Amino acid sequence: MAIVPQLRSAVCAAFLGAALVAQGAPFRVVDLATAAASTYDFGTLLGGRLCGSFAVFIAGDDGETRIWRTDGTPAGTVLLLRVPVGYPSGTEVEVVGGNDRAFFVGPDASAGTVLWTTDGTVAGTQAIGNGGSAPRSLAYDATAALCWFSATDTSNGRELWRSGGTVANTVRVTQLRAGGLDGMLAEPKQIAPLPSGVYFAGQNSTSGVELWRISGIAQSLFANLATGSASSNPRDFCWSGDYLMFAAAGANGLEPYCVAQGVLQAIDVQPGASGSVPRTITVYQPALTQPIFWFVANQDLYRYNPFSQSLSVQDTMPFGGYVECALGTRIVYSQGAFFGWNFRSIPGTGGTPTTMVSSINRVPGGEPHRIGNSPPRAVMVCEDPFDTYTIHRSDGTTAGTTAIGSGTTTRVVTELPGGAGALLADGRVVSATNGPTPLVPAFVNAGSNPDRLAAMDGNVVLFCTGNLPWRSDGTVAGTQPLYGVPALQSGSFSPRFLGQRFFVANLAGLRVYRTDGTPAGTTFLPGLVGGGTTVAWASTPTQLLLFLGNNLYAIDGVNAPQLLHSGLAAQPAPARLGNLVLFRGQAAATGVELRPSCATSVLARRVRWALAPRPRGRCRPCPACCCSLPTTASATKCGAPTARRRAPHR
């Protein structure tokens, strides 16, 4: 007998009340909002770049990649996309951009890496490789709003490509060598877009790797610095305006060269054939059209003025050194010393050097980065003789350089917009006035607000908070996220549990996950990626029947998902009936009908059910999956006389 709604509610309330009495008064298991905010971890920060009014940074671990945007504030820190693919081993994560758009090397399940872009929004974050894979040497042209890079495709070797931010305008530009041979090398800093043309290191069938130029639609070998088929291998491109400085191995060995408004200038630092081996070229620009280049060669600090073509030594460094960055009106560089390293600065137009901090270890990736505008500051990570990492902030002078914090971080990931500071690799922000403070996305502090509770079994409950799937057994230790860190920003289609073992989430399309109630046992099911924001589902004792897009899948979480039916044009409305799932589907030949699917069948039986009475008689033998349908007084099992029989199987 059916229970009326009021009686059913009363019974449920009584049962729940008895359970609460048995277990004691209700209590809070854990304050998830406070715990998440105090322990928030982006993961491993792999790279970043300031791109206008926001900075983009990329994090990844455990075989996935997360793309973030930030303006340095919690409210402005948003996860743009979560890609369930990690970078191939040894991949250098390059990020370039401007005009509120970023381009970066992102992971791809089939191609390894492809070109990605973002405009700082979820909808505007996407892969745009268009057949080009393994992009390198990204260079951004702010005037034309184009990203230039080298890449390969299925029929060509590595060539020059460009992109305007969409799949359609991401195209290959050159074909210097035919037959799948590489026209460029897979090296960074070998492309420079200038007003007089796009300069790049390339090779054809008759010359080695030399300096090429594209001006308009014409491409040409701009400078053949090595004789015959030898390669000068131009590298370490640094440019500003219509001026480019690079290093190349010409007739005088490895020396610096400059392209000034389309004219090549050779700089012979060390006469003879041995070369001066220049490195870490940096530009100081007191005026937009008057750049001055700084570099280290022969263990000395040099300054080069392309207008007067004058070269001068500014500091001697018997233990070597590196040019780090421009800081206001000064150049910051590191100088090797007998004990460790010294960070020093010098006026950008030349003058007397000043030591900022001394006797430290220079940490790769922790070199000075500019922060702030009025006045500018630099932040750097140093290692002292006791192996402690210390974060320093400096205005370029000895008195203006102070230690402001410590920790395990070894890298400065990116400068932040509006002089807000810099983002460190441990997820902390350093500003021009404040020490390191954690950058916690706003959604972590918005209260945990657990919802969508689902009972997994008698001991574990699944729920969502912060748009992340969690599990709990009623204890603090047993309450933990099932998959990574809080990942889906507010407004995204959050995880939705399907039965006791599965959930879906919108991570670059609807994706299906299986869980056993533990983080280690929560895995992505490949091959199930659909569009839209809604799904329909029903479960049998052994399987999950899932409508994803217009397709019906059978999933057991162990074997590969089986496609049971495709091309369902009507919105399904499934319901479980014994071991069957009945759903409303549409096919071209029959229109919208009621259709069954058996959890044990390899292919869904497409059956049209007759709703009108038919003459008495026997129906044809039905598949085993159909025999589990309940019978009535007027409809008996298959093969028996019936007043209303099933229609023949189609």
C-alpha positions in Angstrom: 0.0 0.0 0.0 1.3 3.4 -0.9 2.2 5.7 2.0 0.7 9.2 1.8 3.3 12.0 1.7 2.4 13.3 5.2 2.8 9.9 6.7 6.0 9.2 4.8 7.5 12.5 6.1 6.5 11.7 9.6 8.1 8.2 9.4 11.3 9.7 7.9 11.5 12.3 10.6 11.0 9.8 13.3 13.7 7.5 11.9 16.1 10.5 11.5 15.3 11.6 15.1 16.0 8.2 16.4 19.3 8.0 14.5 20.3 11.4 16.0 19.5 10.3 19.5 21.5 7.2 19.0 24.5 9.0 17.7 24.3 12.0 20.1 23.7 15.7 19.4 24.6 17.0 15.9 28.2 18.3 15.7 30.4 20.0 13.1 32.9 17.5 11.7 35.4 20.0 10.3 35.5 23.7 9.4 36.4 23.2 5.7 36.5 26.9 4.8 39.1 27.7 7.5 41.1 24.6 6.7 41.1 25.2 3.0 42.2 28.9 3.4 45.0 28.1 5.8 46.4 25.2 3.8 45.6 26.3 0.2 48.1 25.0 -2.3 48.1 25.7 -6.0 50.4 22.8 -6.7 53.7 23.2 -8.5 53.8 26.6 -10.3 55.4 26.0 -13.7 55.4 29.5 -15.3 53.6 32.7 -15.7 53.6 36.1 -17.4 52.0 39.6 -17.0 49.7 40.1 -20.0 48.1 43.5 -19.3 45.5 43.9 -16.6 46.1 40.4 -15.3 48.8 37.8 -15.1 48.5 34.2 -16.2 50.2 31.4 -14.3 50.3 27.6 -14.9 50.4 25.0 -12.2 50.4 21.2 -12.4 51.0 18.0 -10.5 49.7 14.5 -10.4 49.3 14.3 -14.2 47.1 17.4 -14.7 47.6 21.0 -15.5 45.7 24.0 -14.1 45.6 27.4 -15.8 45.0 30.5 -13.5 44.6 34.2 -13.9 45.3 36.8 -11.2 45.5 40.5 -10.5 47.3 39.8 -7.2 44.1 39.8 -5.2 42.0 36.9 -3.9 38.9 38.1 -5.8 40.9 38.4 -9.0 42.4 34.9 -8.8 40.4 32.5 -10.8 41.0 29.1 -12.2 40.4 29.2 -15.9 40.8 25.6 -16.9 41.8 22.2 -15.5 43.4 19.9 -18.1 43.6 16.2 -17.0 46.9 15.9 -18.9 50.4 16.7 -17.6 53.4 18.1 -19.5 55.8 15.6 -21.1 59.0 15.2 -19.3 61.5 18.0 -19.9 59.0 20.5 -21.4 59.8 24.1 -20.9 56.6 26.0 -20.1 56.7 29.2 -22.1 54.2 32.0 -21.6 54.0 35.3 -23.6 51.4 37.9 -24.2 50.0 41.4 -23.8 46.8 43.4 -24.6 45.0 41.2 -22.1 45.8 38.0 -23.9 48.3 35.2 -23.1 49.7 32.5 -25.3 51.5 29.5 -23.8 52.7 26.0 -24.4 50.1 23.7 -23.0 49.7 19.9 -22.7 47.8 17.7 -25.2 46.9 14.1 -24.8 47.8 13.1 -28.3 50.3 15.7 -29.5 52.3 16.1 -26.3 52.1 19.9 -26.3 50.2 22.5 -28.4 49.7 26.2 -28.4 47.1 27.5 -25.9 45.6 31.0 -25.4 43.4 32.8 -22.9 41.9 36.2 -22.6 41.5 35.8 -18.9 38.1 34.2 -19.0 36.9 30.6 -18.8 35.3 30.7 -22.3 38.4 32.3 -23.8 40.8 29.6 -22.6 41.4 27.0 -25.2 43.9 25.0 -27.2 44.5 26.5 -30.7 47.3 24.3 -32.1 45.4 23.7 -35.4 47.7 20.8 -36.2 50.9 22.4 -35.0 52.6 20.5 -32.1 55.6 21.0 -29.8 55.6 24.8 -30.0 58.8 26.6 -28.9 60.3 30.0 -28.9 57.1 31.9 -28.4 57.3 35.7 -29.2 54.5 38.2 -28.9 54.0 41.2 -31.3 51.9 43.7 -29.2 51.4 46.0 -32.2 49.9 43.3 -34.5 48.5 41.2 -31.5 50.1 38.1 -33.0 52.1 35.3 -31.4 55.0 33.9 -33.4 56.4 30.4 -32.7 58.0 27.4 -34.2 56.1 24.1 -34.4 55.8 20.8 -36.4 52.9 19.2 -38.1 52.2 15.8 -39.6 53.7 16.5 -43.0 56.3 19.2 -42.2 59.3 19.6 -40.0 59.7 22.5 -37.5 58.8 25.7 -39.2 57.6 29.3 -38.4 54.0 29.6 -37.3 51.8 32.5 -36.1 48.5 32.9 -34.3 46.0 35.7 -33.6 44.3 33.8 -30.8 41.9 31.4 -32.6 42.2 28.0 -34.3 41.4 29.5 -37.7 44.2 32.1 -37.6 46.8 29.7 -36.2 48.8 28.9 -39.4 52.1 27.7 -40.6 54.0 30.6 -42.3 57.2 29.1 -43.8 58.4 25.9 -45.4 62.1 26.4 -45.5 62.8 22.7 -46.0 60.6 20.1 -47.7 60.2 16.4 -47.0 59.5 16.8 -43.3 62.9 18.2 -42.5 63.2 20.9 -39.9 63.5 24.5 -41.1 64.0 25.7 -37.5 65.5 24.3 -34.3 63.5 23.5 -31.1 65.3 26.2 -29.1 63.9 29.2 -27.2 64.6 32.9 -27.9 65.0 32.5 -31.7 62.1 34.7 -32.9 61.8 38.5 -32.8 58.8 40.4 -34.3 60.0 44.0 -35.2 58.5 46.8 -37.2 61.0 46.1 -40.0 60.1 42.4 -40.1 59.9 39.2 -38.1 63.5 37.9 -37.6 64.1 34.2 -36.8 66.8 31.5 -36.9 66.1 29.2 -39.8 67.8 26.9 -42.3 67.1 25.8 -45.9 68.7 23.1 -48.1 71.8 25.2 -49.0 72.6 27.1 -45.8 72.9 26.2 -42.1 71.0 27.9 -39.3 71.2 31.6 -40.0 69.2 34.8 -39.5 66.0 35.0 -41.7 63.4 37.8 -42.0 59.8 37.9 -43.1 58.7 41.4 -44.3 55.1 41.4 -45.4 54.7 38.1 -47.3 58.3 37.9 -48.5 60.8 35.8 -46.7 64.6 36.0 -47.2 67.9 35.0 -45.7 68.8 38.2 -43.9 72.4 37.4 -42.8 74.6 34.4 -43.6 77.1 34.8 -40.8 78.8 31.4 -41.2 80.3 30.4 -44.6 78.9 27.6 -46.7 76.6 25.1 -45.1 77.9 25.9 -41.6 75.6 27.4 -39.0 76.0 30.5 -37.0 72.9 29.5 -34.9 71.5 32.9 -33.9 70.3 32.8 -30.3 69.4 34.7 -27.2 67.2 37.3 -29.0 66.5 40.5 -27.1 64.6 43.3 -28.8 62.9 46.6 -28.2 61.2 48.8 -30.8 63.0 48.2 -34.1 66.2 47.0 -32.5 67.4 43.5 -32.0 70.5 42.1 -30.3 71.5 38.4 -30.5 74.5 36.2 -30.3 75.8 34.1 -33.2 78.9 32.1 -34.2 80.2 34.0 -37.2 83.7 34.3 -38.7 85.0 35.8 -35.4 83.6 33.1 -33.1 80.5 33.6 -30.9 79.9 37.4 -30.8 77.0 39.8 -30.3 75.2 41.3 -33.3 72.6 44.0 -33.6 69.9 44.7 -36.1 69.1 48.5 -35.9 66.0 49.4 -38.0 66.7 46.7 -40.5 70.5 47.2 -40.7 72.9 44.6 -39.3 75.7 45.8 -37.0 78.6 43.3 -36.1 80.1 43.8 -32.6 83.5 42.4 -32.3 84.1 42.3 -28.5 87.2 40.1 -28.7 89.2 40.4 -32.0 90.2 37.1 -33.5 88.4 33.9 -34.1 87.8 32.7 -30.5 84.8 34.9 -29.8 83.7 36.6 -26.5 80.7 34.3 -25.8 78.0 36.8 -24.9 75.1 35.9 -22.7 72.1 37.2 -20.8 71.4 40.1 -23.1 69.1 42.7 -21.5 67.7 46.0 -22.8 67.5 49.3 -21.0 65.2 51.7 -22.6 65.3 55.3 -21.3 63.1 56.3 -24.3 60.9 54.3 -26.6 63.1 54.7 -29.6 66.5 54.7 -27.9 67.2 51.3 -26.4 70.6 50.5 -24.8 71.7 46.8 -24.6 73.6 45.3 -21.7 75.3 41.8 -21.7 78.1 39.8 -20.1 81.0 38.6 -22.3 84.5 37.5 -21.4 83.5 37.7 -17.7 82.9 41.5 -18.0 79.8 43.6 -18.0 79.3 45.5 -21.3 77.1 48.3 -22.5 76.2 48.8 -26.2 74.6 51.9 -27.8 73.2 51.0 -31.3 72.9 54.7 -32.2 76.5 55.6 -31.8 77.6 51.9 -32.2 79.7 52.4 -29.0 80.8 49.5 -26.8 82.2 49.9 -23.3 83.1 47.8 -20.3 81.1 48.8 -17.2 82.3 46.3 -14.6 84.9 43.5 -14.4 83.8 40.1 -13.1 86.6 37.6 -12.8 84.2 35.0 -11.5 81.6 35.6 -14.1 78.1 37.0 -13.9 74.7 37.6 -15.4 72.6 40.6 -16.4 69.3 40.1 -14.5 66.8 42.9 -15.2 66.1 46.6 -15.8 65.0 48.4 -12.6 63.8 51.9 -13.2 66.8 53.9 -14.3 69.2 51.1 -13.3 70.4 47.7 -14.5 70.6 44.8 -12.0 73.2 42.1 -12.5 74.8 39.3 -10.5 78.5 39.2 -10.0 80.5 36.1 -9.1 82.6 36.5 -5.9 85.1 34.4 -4.0 82.3 33.5 -1.6 79.0 33.1 -3.4 77.5 35.9 -5.5 76.8 39.6 -5.2 73.7 41.3 -6.6 74.7 44.7 -8.0 73.1 47.6 -9.9 74.4 50.3 -12.2 72.8 53.3 -14.0 71.3 52.2 -17.3 73.3 54.8 -19.2 76.5 53.8 -17.5 78.2 54.8 -14.2 79.3 53.5 -10.9 78.0 50.1 -9.7 76.4 49.6 -6.3 76.2 46.3 -4.3 72.7 45.5 -3.3 73.3 42.2 -1.3 76.5 40.1 -1.1 77.8 36.7 -0.2 74.7 34.8 -1.2 74.0 31.9 -3.6 72.3 32.8 -6.8 69.2 30.6 -7.2 68.2 29.7 -10.7 64.7 31.1 -11.2 65.1 33.4 -8.2 66.9 36.1 -10.0 65.6 39.7 -9.5 62.2 40.6 -10.9 60.8 44.1 -11.1 57.8 44.9 -8.9 56.0 48.2 -8.4 56.2 51.4 -10.4 56.4 54.4 -8.1 59.2 53.8 -7.3 60.2 50.5 -8.9 61.5 47.7 -6.7 63.0 44.3 -7.4 62.3 41.0 -5.5 64.8 38.1 -5.5 65.3 34.8 -3.8 68.7 34.2 -2.4 70.3 31.2 -0.6 72.5 32.0 2.4 75.6 29.9 3.4 73.3 27.9 5.8 71.0 26.7 2.9 68.2 29.0 3.9 66.2 30.7 1.2 65.6 34.4 1.9 63.4 36.7 -0.1 64.9 40.2 -0.6 63.3 43.4 -1.8 65.5 46.2 -3.2 65.4 49.6 -4.8 68.8 49.0 -6.4 70.8 50.4 -3.5 72.6 48.9 -0.5 70.4 50.8 2.0 67.3 50.0 0.1 67.8 46.2 0.0 66.2 44.2 2.9 65.3 40.7 3.7 61.5 40.4 4.0 60.8 36.7 4.4 62.0 33.2 4.0 60.6 29.8 3.0 61.2 26.9 0.6 60.4 28.9 -2.6 63.2 29.2 -5.1 61.4 31.0 -8.0 59.7 34.2 -8.9 56.9 33.2 -11.3 55.6 36.4 -12.7 55.2 40.1 -12.1 51.7 41.2 -11.2 49.7 44.0 -12.9 49.6 47.6 -11.8 52.8 47.3 -9.8 50.9 45.0 -7.3 54.1 42.9 -6.8 55.3 39.5 -7.9 54.0 35.9 -7.5 56.4 33.4 -5.9 56.5 29.7 -6.7 55.0 28.8 -3.3 51.8 30.8 -4.1 52.7 33.9 -2.0 52.7 37.5 -3.2 55.4 40.1 -2.5 54.5 43.7 -3.1 56.5 46.9 -3.1 55.6 47.5 0.5 54.5 44.2 2.1 56.3 40.9 2.7 55.2 37.5 1.4 51.5 36.8 2.0 49.5 33.8 0.7 47.4 34.4 -2.4 44.2 32.5 -1.5 41.4 32.5 -4.2 38.3 34.2 -2.9 36.1 31.1 -3.4 38.1 29.3 -0.8 37.1 31.9 1.8 33.4 32.0 0.9 32.4 29.3 3.4 32.5 25.6 2.6 28.7 25.3 2.0 28.7 21.5 1.5 26.0 20.4 -0.8 24.9 17.5 -3.2 25.4 14.9 -0.4 25.3 11.3 -1.7 25.5 8.2 0.4 28.3 6.0 -1.0 27.8 3.1 1.5 27.0 2.7 5.1 30.3 4.4 6.2 31.1 7.1 3.7 29.2 10.1 2.4 30.2 12.0 -0.8 29.5 15.7 -1.0 30.7 18.9 -2.8 32.3 22.0 -1.3 34.2 24.8 -3.1 33.0 23.0 -6.4 35.2 20.1 -5.4 34.2 16.5 -4.7 34.9 15.4 -1.1 34.3 12.4 1.1 33.7 12.0 4.8 33.3 9.2 7.3 32.2 11.6 10.0 35.7 12.3 11.3 38.2 15.1 10.7 40.8 12.7 9.4 38.3 11.0 7.1 37.1 14.2 5.5 39.2 15.0 2.5 39.0 16.1 -1.1 38.8 13.2 -3.7 40.6 15.0 -6.5 43.5 17.5 -6.3 42.9 21.0 -5.0 39.8 23.2 -5.2 39.6 23.5 -8.9 36.4 24.7 -10.4 35.6 28.4 -10.0 32.2 29.7 -8.9 29.7 29.4 -11.7 31.1 26.3 -13.3 29.2 23.1 -13.5 30.3 21.5 -10.3 30.8 17.8 -9.7 27.5 15.9 -9.7 27.3 12.4 -8.2 25.8 9.6 -10.2 24.9 6.7 -8.0 27.5 5.5 -5.5 30.6 5.3 -7.6 30.6 7.9 -10.3 30.5 11.7 -10.7 30.7 14.1 -13.6 32.4 17.6 -13.7 32.9 20.2 -16.3 36.6 20.2 -17.0 37.0 21.4 -20.6 33.8 19.5 -21.3 31.8 17.1 -19.2 34.1 14.4 -17.9 33.2 11.2 -16.0 35.1 10.1 -12.9 34.9 6.9 -10.8 35.7 6.8 -7.1 36.0 4.2 -4.4 35.7 6.9 -1.7 39.5 7.6 -1.5 41.7 10.2 -3.2 43.9 7.5 -4.7 40.9 5.6 -6.0 39.3 8.6 -7.8 40.2 8.5 -11.5 39.2 10.1 -14.8 37.6 7.7 -17.3 39.2 8.4 -20.7 37.0 8.4 -23.7 34.0 10.1 -22.1 34.0 13.8 -22.8 30.8 15.5 -23.8 29.4 19.0 -24.4 26.6 20.8 -22.6 26.0 21.2 -18.9 23.4 18.5 -18.2 23.4 14.8 -18.1 20.8 12.1 -17.6 21.6 8.8 -16.0 20.2 5.7 -14.3 21.9 2.8 -12.5 21.5 -0.9 -12.4 23.0 -3.2 -9.7 26.2 -3.6 -11.8 26.5 -0.6 -14.1 25.8 3.0 -14.7 23.9 4.0 -17.8 24.9 7.5 -18.7 23.6 9.8 -21.4 26.5 12.2 -22.3 25.6 14.5 -25.2 23.5 12.5 -27.6 25.2 9.2 -26.7 24.3 6.4 -24.3 27.2 4.6 -22.4 27.4 1.6 -20.1 30.1 2.1 -17.5 31.3 -0.3 -14.8 34.4 1.6 -13.9 36.7 -1.4 -14.6 36.4 -2.0 -18.3 36.4 0.6 -21.1 33.1 2.5 -21.3 30.8 0.9 -24.0 28.8 3.1 -26.4 25.4 1.5 -26.5 23.5 4.0 -28.6 24.3 7.2 -30.4 22.5 10.0 -32.2 19.6 10.4 -29.7 18.1 13.7 -30.8 15.5 13.9 -28.0 16.2 14.7 -24.4 16.2 11.3 -22.6 14.3 10.7 -19.4 15.7 7.4 -18.1 14.1 5.2 -15.4 15.3 1.9 -14.0 13.0 -1.1 -14.3 14.5 -4.2 -12.9 17.7 -4.8 -14.9 16.5 -2.6 -17.7 16.7 1.2 -18.1 13.9 2.7 -20.1 14.4 6.0 -21.8 12.8 8.3 -24.3 14.8 8.5 -27.5 14.5 9.5 -31.1 15.8 7.9 -34.2 15.5 9.0 -37.8 13.3 6.0 -38.8 10.9 5.8 -35.9 10.7 9.2 -34.2 10.4 9.7 -30.4 9.6 6.3 -28.7 10.2 4.5 -25.5 13.4 2.4 -25.7 15.0 -0.1 -23.3 18.6 -0.7 -22.6 19.9 -3.8 -20.8 23.0 -3.4 -18.6 24.4 -6.7 -19.8 23.9 -6.1 -23.5 26.7 -5.0 -25.7 24.4 -2.9 -27.9 21.2 -1.3 -26.8 18.1 -3.0 -28.2 16.2 -0.4 -30.2 12.7 -1.6 -29.6 9.5 0.2 -30.5 6.8 -0.6 -28.1 3.2 -1.0 -29.3 0.8 0.8 -27.1 -2.4 -0.3 -28.8 -4.0 -3.8 -28.3 -3.0 -6.5 -30.8 -4.8 -9.7 -31.9 -4.2 -12.7 -29.6 -1.4 -15.0 -30.6 2.2 -15.7 -29.9 5.0 -13.1 -30.2 8.3 -14.0 -31.5 10.9 -15.1 -29.0 12.4 -12.0 -27.3 15.9 -11.5 -26.1 16.7 -12.4 -22.6 17.0 -8.7 -21.7 13.3 -8.2 -22.6 12.0 -11.1 -20.5 12.7 -9.3 -17.3 9.8 -6.9 -18.0 6.9 -7.4 -15.5 3.8 -9.1 -16.8 0.2 -8.4 -16.2 -3.0 -10.4 -16.4 -3.3 -9.6 -20.1 0.4 -9.8 -20.9 2.3 -13.0 -20.0 5.9 -14.2 -20.6 7.3 -14.5 -24.1 5.9 -17.3 -26.1 2.6 -17.4 -24.2 -0.8 -16.3 -25.6 -1.4 -12.6 -24.9 -4.0 -10.0 -25.5 -1.4 -7.3 -25.8 1.9 -8.4 -27.2 5.2 -6.7 -27.9 5.9 -5.4 -31.4 8.5 -7.2 -33.4 12.1 -6.2 -32.6 13.5 -3.8 -35.1 
